[in-house]
């Protein structure tokens, strides 16, 4: 009977450790994505300020320099800009984005669309 109790405790410990590792990886990936988006937006800010290139061209350049997940976000926004305004395209691209960001992160990133209305 003692053996069964110890085996069950061991399995509970292992399962708890695996669940904790899974959750911590999700937070780590979220942090990496947020840092990538921050870097991409800094590039965007610099390009707008100094080169005066159109937003779709800048998004294309950012997508080529970013990791694949973030690249997908900027390419999607660029493609949507063909039919919509830049602010609408950015909001829709953020909503469609399938990364590790939570609702609050997406809402904060969407606020950039208010700044895009002036361009």
N, C-alpha and C positions, 0 to 999 in steps of 0.2 A: 504494500500500500504506500509506503514511504517513497518507493522508487517512482511510482506513478505521479505522486505529488511533485517530486523533484523534476521529473520530465515535463510536466505541465508548466512548472515555473520557468524552466529553461526555454520552452517554446514561447511562452508569454514574453519573456525577456527578448528573445530573438525577433519576434514579430514587432514588438515596440521599437526596437532599435531600427528595424527596416522602415517602419512607418516614419520615424523621426528623420532618417536619412532622406527619404523621399520628399518630405516637407521642406527640409533644409535646402535640397537641390532646387526645388521650385522657387524658393526665395532668392537663391543665388542667381538663377537664370533671370529672374525678374530684375534684380539689381544690374546685371550685365546688360540687359536690354535697355533699361533706363539710362545707363551710362552711354550706350551707343547712340540712343536717341538724342541725348544731351550733346554729344560730340557732333552729330549730324546737324542739329539745329544751330550749333555755333558756326559750323561751316556755312550753313544757309545764311545766317546773319552777316557773316563777313562778305559772302558773295553779293548779297543784296546791297550792302553798304559800299563796296568798292568797285564792283564790276557792272552793276546795273543790268545783268543778264535777266531774261525772262524766267519766271518761277519754274515752268516745266523743264527748262534746260538745266537749271540748278538742281532740281530734283533728280534728273537723269544722272548728273555727275555724282551726286551724293549716293545714289543707288549703286553706282559702280564701285565706290570706295568703301561701302559698308558691308557688314556681314549679311548673309543671305536673308535672314528673317527681317531685318530692318530695311534691307534693299527692297524687299517685297512691298513694304509699307509705302516707300517713296515712289516706286514704280506705279503702284496702284493709284496713288494720288495724282501722279503725272497723267496717267491714262484718263482719269475722270475729269481732268481739267480741259479736255478737248470739248466736252459737252456742258460743263458746269463752271461756275465761278471757282476761284481757287479756295475760298473759304468752305464752300459746300463740298468740294472734292476732298479737302483735308479731313473734314468731319466724317465723311463717309469712309474714307480709307482707315481712319482710326477705329471706327465702329467695326469694320470688317477685319481688322488686324487680329490675327489668331496667336498672339504671343502669350507671354506669362504675365501681362499687365492686368491689374485689377481695375474695377470701375473707377476708383478715385484717380488712378494714374491716367486712364484714358480721358477722364473729364479734364484733368489739368493740362494734358497735351492738346486737347481740343480747343483750349482757350487761345491757342495760336491762331485759330481760324479768324478770330476777331481782328487780329493784326493783319491778316492776309487780305481783308476786305479793302484795305487802302491801296493794295497793289494791283 
